[in-house]
Amino acid sequence: MDQLTSVFKFLATIINIIGVTILIFGFLKELIKYVITEFKEGILTTPLDAIQKIRCQLGIYILLALDFLIASDIILSIVDLSMQEIYKLSLTIVLRISMGYFLGKEIDALHLNK
């Protein structure tokens, strides 16, 4: 049983690292796009459409990373089934799903404005 627990913890750690990597990669990619757009268009005169597109793409990376982080939390909760861990997991998942839901609605609104 300890071996199975170790495997689940290792798997959850890998999924967690993937989620954080996606988040960092998406942030850096969109930051570079933003800086290039600012200097190309002129600082503080960048068209709103360009910034909205960057925000939308960054939001998609954030949503993807949140999905991985939620999966990692669920796997970790399987390993430790104490009530305290279940409460903690429930709160974490509710917060992350809420963030994902509202971020998804914002991304949809940005797409509709195009």
VENPETA-V844857 format. One record per pair of residues at least 12 apart in sequence whose C-alpha atoms are under 8 Angstrom apart, sorted by the first residue. I is the first residue (numbers start at 0). GAP is how many residues later the second one is. Records with the same first field share a line. If there is no record, write none. Layout:
I: GAP, GAP
//
This chain:
4: 74
7: 67, 68, 71
8: 66, 67, 70
10: 61
11: 59, 60, 61, 63, 64
12: 59
14: 53, 54, 56, 57
15: 52, 53, 56
17: 47, 50
18: 45, 46, 47, 48, 49, 50
19: 45, 49
21: 39, 40, 42, 43
22: 38, 39, 42
25: 32, 35, 36
26: 31, 34
29: 24, 27, 28
32: 21
33: 17, 20
36: 13
48: 65
51: 58
52: 57
55: 51, 54, 55
58: 44, 45, 48
59: 44, 47
62: 37, 40, 41
65: 30, 34
69: 23, 26
72: 16, 20
73: 15
76: 12
//
